[in-house]
């Protein structure tokens, strides 16, 4: 390779790395753009397999894209408008429920304090109760304070997500060609292969997790409604969302429901019914849904999944726990490609 050609290839590498770093930095530093863009990308990955079919059906790509966009929007908005009255009333009831919850916690703490003192002769200091109450009040104030901001962001996402989704479905091929055009020649084939595999694996994973979360959230919501548990809509949605987090998600979703039932009814048939409901939903998930849909797509060792979730939560909190598994799958894919490059026979 001549010196000018070698220098040109080096500049292509530097420019390629600069564009990738700039894109990643923009996604991290601009959450108002990156969050709706990520949601749009998720929707695009689920819609991409349907674009060729709809294009053949309507014989026009733009008409097919508009039809898919309208369908996705309709599917997303119908449940929102259907559940919005119940959701709004439950959010309003939470404001009146929190003082009652504080009183129940105080009474249960006093009962526990008397029991421990009579049984073991130990005295539980009131400082523990004060610490619990201060954390509950701080969480409640933070929740209510951030609620208007969250609703404003949600309204912004309702406008931006369909807009980004339309251009992703319309111009994704052009974006891919532009990215490949600046890719250095020596890594062109491998980068194209990695890009294709990532899109396929992440799209399949997200679609499978969406189905999994919908199944678990639907079972929990209907079950809580039948049992007669307060906040059944919120708890069902929470169960579906937390189920996205591998392993610990089902526990995170069950704890609030069990706490509410315990403070309202104590340990009884309602508490047992709710516990059995969450166990049945998660047994269905672990025994049927997860092995059939998730494990085959991710192809990661359980230890790797656990470690990736811990690392994701350490750096990015709850969002990190959700995105940790597809990122781990992407890292594995890239590492395997480098391994093949380094150790493949000449």
C-alpha positions in Angstrom: 0.0 0.0 0.0 1.5 3.4 -1.0 2.0 6.2 1.5 -0.9 8.4 0.3 -3.3 5.5 0.3 -2.1 4.5 3.8 -2.5 8.1 5.1 -6.0 8.3 3.5 -7.0 5.0 5.3 -5.7 6.4 8.6 -7.7 9.6 8.2 -10.8 7.4 7.4 -10.3 5.5 10.7 -9.9 8.8 12.6 -13.0 10.3 11.0 -15.0 7.1 11.5 -14.0 7.0 15.2 -14.8 10.7 15.6 -18.3 10.3 14.2 -19.0 7.3 16.4 -17.8 9.1 19.5 -19.7 12.2 18.6 -22.9 10.2 18.1 -22.5 8.3 21.4 -21.7 11.6 23.3 -24.8 13.3 21.8 -27.0 10.4 22.9 -25.6 10.6 26.5 -25.6 14.4 26.8 -28.9 15.1 25.2 -31.6 12.9 26.8 -34.5 15.0 25.5 -33.4 13.9 22.0 -31.9 10.5 22.8 -34.9 9.1 24.7 -37.5 9.7 22.0 -35.0 8.7 19.4 -34.3 5.4 21.2 -38.0 4.8 21.5 -38.4 5.5 17.8 -35.6 3.1 17.0 -37.2 0.4 19.2 -40.5 0.9 17.3 -38.6 0.9 14.0 -36.9 -2.5 14.8 -40.4 -4.0 15.4 -41.9 -2.4 12.3 -39.0 -3.1 9.9 -40.0 -6.7 9.0 -43.5 -5.4 8.1 -42.3 -2.7 5.7 -41.6 -5.0 2.7 -44.9 -6.8 3.2 -46.9 -3.6 3.4 -45.0 -2.2 0.5 -46.1 -5.1 -1.7 -49.6 -4.8 -0.3 -50.0 -1.1 -1.1 -47.5 -1.0 -4.0 -46.1 2.2 -2.6 -43.4 2.5 0.1 -44.5 5.9 1.5 -48.2 4.7 1.8 -47.0 1.5 3.5 -44.9 3.6 6.0 -47.8 6.0 6.7 -50.1 2.9 7.3 -47.6 1.3 9.7 -47.1 4.6 11.5 -50.8 5.1 11.9 -51.2 1.5 13.1 -48.4 1.8 15.7 -49.8 5.1 17.0 -53.3 3.7 17.2 -52.1 0.6 19.1 -50.1 2.7 21.5 -52.9 5.3 22.1 -55.9 3.0 22.6 -54.6 1.4 25.8 -53.5 4.8 27.1 -56.9 6.4 26.6 -58.7 3.4 27.9 -56.6 3.2 31.1 -56.1 7.0 31.5 -59.2 7.6 33.7 -58.3 4.7 36.1 -54.7 5.7 36.1 -55.5 9.4 36.9 -57.9 8.4 39.7 -55.3 6.1 41.2 -52.6 8.8 41.1 -55.0 11.2 42.8 -55.8 8.5 45.5 -52.1 8.0 46.2 -51.9 11.5 47.5 -54.5 10.7 50.1 -53.2 7.2 50.7 -49.7 8.2 51.6 -50.6 9.8 55.0 -52.6 6.6 55.9 -49.6 4.5 54.9 -47.4 6.5 57.2 -49.8 5.9 60.1 -50.0 2.2 59.3 -46.1 2.0 59.3 -46.0 3.8 62.7 -48.6 1.4 64.2 -46.8 -1.7 62.8 -43.5 -0.4 64.1 -44.9 0.1 67.6 -46.3 -3.5 67.5 -42.9 -4.8 66.4 -41.1 -2.8 69.0 -43.4 -4.1 71.8 -43.1 -7.7 70.5 -39.3 -7.6 70.3 -39.0 -6.0 73.8 -41.3 -8.6 75.4 -39.9 -11.6 73.5 -36.2 -10.8 73.5 -35.8 -7.9 75.9 -34.3 -5.7 73.2 -35.4 -2.1 72.6 -35.7 -0.8 69.1 -34.8 2.9 68.9 -37.3 5.3 67.4 -34.6 6.6 65.2 -35.2 3.7 62.8 -38.8 4.7 62.4 -37.8 8.3 61.8 -35.4 7.2 59.2 -38.0 5.1 57.4 -40.6 8.0 57.6 -38.2 10.6 56.3 -37.3 8.3 53.3 -41.0 7.8 52.5 -41.7 11.5 52.7 -38.6 12.3 50.6 -39.7 9.7 47.9 -43.3 11.0 47.9 -42.2 14.6 47.6 -39.8 13.7 44.8 -42.4 11.7 43.0 -45.0 14.5 43.2 -42.4 17.1 42.3 -41.2 15.3 39.2 -44.7 14.2 38.0 -45.4 17.4 36.0 -42.0 17.2 34.4 -42.6 13.6 33.4 -46.0 14.4 32.0 -44.5 17.3 30.0 -41.8 15.0 28.7 -44.4 12.4 27.8 -46.3 14.9 25.8 -43.1 15.9 24.0 -42.4 12.2 23.2 -45.9 11.7 21.8 -45.0 14.3 19.2 -41.3 13.4 18.6 -41.5 9.6 18.6 -43.9 9.4 15.5 -41.8 12.1 13.8 -38.5 10.2 14.3 -40.2 6.9 13.5 -41.5 8.1 10.2 -38.0 9.3 9.0 -36.4 6.1 10.3 -38.8 3.9 8.3 -38.4 6.2 5.3 -34.6 6.9 5.3 -33.1 4.1 7.4 -31.5 2.6 4.3 -29.9 6.0 3.4 -28.6 6.4 7.0 -27.0 3.0 6.8 -25.4 3.7 3.4 -24.0 7.0 4.7 -22.5 5.2 7.7 -21.0 2.5 5.6 -19.6 5.1 3.2 -17.4 6.5 5.9 -16.4 3.0 7.2 -12.7 2.2 6.5 -12.2 -0.4 3.8 -10.3 -2.9 6.0 -13.2 -3.3 8.4 -16.1 -2.7 6.0 -17.4 -6.3 5.7 -17.1 -7.0 9.4 -18.7 -3.7 10.4 -21.6 -4.3 8.0 -22.0 -7.8 9.4 -22.0 -6.5 13.0 -24.4 -3.8 12.2 -26.8 -6.2 10.6 -26.6 -8.7 13.4 -27.0 -6.0 16.0 -30.2 -4.7 14.4 -31.6 -8.2 14.1 -30.7 -9.3 17.6 -31.7 -6.1 19.4 -35.0 -5.9 17.4 -35.9 -9.5 18.2 -34.9 -9.0 21.8 -37.0 -5.9 22.2 -40.0 -7.4 20.6 -39.7 -10.5 22.7 -39.4 -8.4 25.9 -42.4 -6.3 24.9 -44.5 -9.5 24.5 -43.1 -10.9 27.7 -43.9 -7.7 29.7 -47.4 -7.5 28.2 -48.2 -11.1 29.2 -47.0 -10.7 32.7 -48.5 -7.2 33.1 -51.8 -8.4 31.7 -52.0 -11.4 34.1 -51.1 -9.3 37.1 -53.6 -6.5 36.2 -56.5 -8.8 35.6 -55.6 -10.9 38.7 -55.4 -7.8 41.0 -58.7 -6.5 39.6 -60.4 -9.9 40.4 -58.9 -10.0 43.9 -60.0 -6.4 44.5 -56.6 -4.9 45.3 -56.3 -1.1 45.3 -54.2 0.5 42.5 -54.6 -2.5 40.3 -53.9 -0.5 37.1 -50.7 1.1 38.5 -49.5 -2.2 40.0 -50.1 -4.1 36.8 -48.3 -1.5 34.7 -45.4 -1.6 37.2 -45.3 -5.4 37.1 -45.0 -5.3 33.3 -42.3 -2.6 33.3 -40.2 -4.1 36.0 -40.4 -7.5 34.3 -38.2 -6.1 31.6 -35.3 -6.3 34.1 -34.0 -9.8 34.2 -34.2 -11.9 37.4 -34.8 -9.1 39.9 -37.6 -7.4 37.9 -40.4 -9.7 39.1 -39.4 -9.1 42.7 -39.3 -5.3 42.2 -42.8 -5.5 40.7 -44.3 -7.7 43.5 -43.0 -5.8 46.5 -45.2 -2.7 46.2 -48.4 -4.8 45.8 -47.5 -7.0 48.8 -46.7 -4.0 51.0 -50.1 -2.3 50.1 -52.0 -5.5 50.8 -50.2 -6.2 54.0 -50.8 -2.8 55.4 -54.5 -2.8 54.4 -55.4 -6.5 55.2 -52.5 -8.0 57.0 -51.3 -11.6 56.4 -54.5 -13.2 55.2 -56.3 -14.7 52.2 -55.9 -11.5 50.2 -52.1 -11.3 50.9 -51.8 -15.0 50.0 -53.9 -14.6 46.8 -51.7 -11.7 45.6 -48.5 -13.7 46.4 -49.8 -16.7 44.5 -50.8 -14.5 41.6 -47.3 -13.0 41.2 -45.8 -16.5 41.6 -48.1 -17.9 38.9 -47.3 -15.0 36.5 -43.6 -15.4 37.0 -43.7 -19.2 36.8 -45.4 -18.8 33.4 -42.8 -16.3 32.4 -39.8 -18.3 33.6 -41.0 -21.7 32.5 -42.6 -20.8 29.1 -42.1 -17.3 27.8 -38.4 -16.7 28.8 -37.0 -20.0 27.5 -38.9 -19.9 24.2 -38.5 -16.2 23.4 -35.7 -14.5 25.3 -32.9 -17.0 26.1 -32.6 -18.2 22.4 -32.3 -14.6 21.2 -29.8 -13.3 23.8 -27.6 -16.4 23.9 -25.8 -15.2 27.0 -24.7 -17.2 30.1 -26.9 -16.5 33.2 -23.9 -15.2 35.1 -23.1 -12.7 32.3 -26.7 -11.5 32.4 -26.6 -11.0 36.2 -23.2 -9.1 36.0 -24.4 -6.9 33.1 -27.6 -6.0 35.0 -25.5 -5.1 38.1 -23.1 -3.0 36.1 -26.0 -1.3 34.2 -27.7 -0.4 37.5 -24.4 0.9 39.0 -23.8 3.4 36.2 -27.3 4.2 34.8 -29.8 3.2 37.4 -33.1 1.6 36.3 -32.6 2.4 32.7 -29.2 0.8 32.8 -30.8 -2.4 34.1 -33.1 -2.5 31.1 -30.5 -1.8 28.4 -27.7 -3.9 30.0 -28.6 -7.2 28.4 -28.8 -6.0 24.8 -25.6 -4.1 25.3 -24.0 -7.2 26.7 -25.2 -9.1 23.7 -23.7 -6.4 21.4 -20.4 -6.5 23.2 -20.3 -10.3 22.9 -21.0 -10.0 19.1 -18.2 -7.4 18.6 -15.8 -9.4 20.8 -16.4 -12.6 18.7 -15.8 -10.7 15.5 -12.5 -9.4 16.9 -11.6 -12.9 18.1 -12.3 -14.3 14.6 -10.2 -11.6 13.1 -7.2 -12.1 15.4 -7.2 -15.9 15.7 -8.5 -16.9 12.3 -5.9 -18.8 10.2 -4.1 -16.7 7.6 
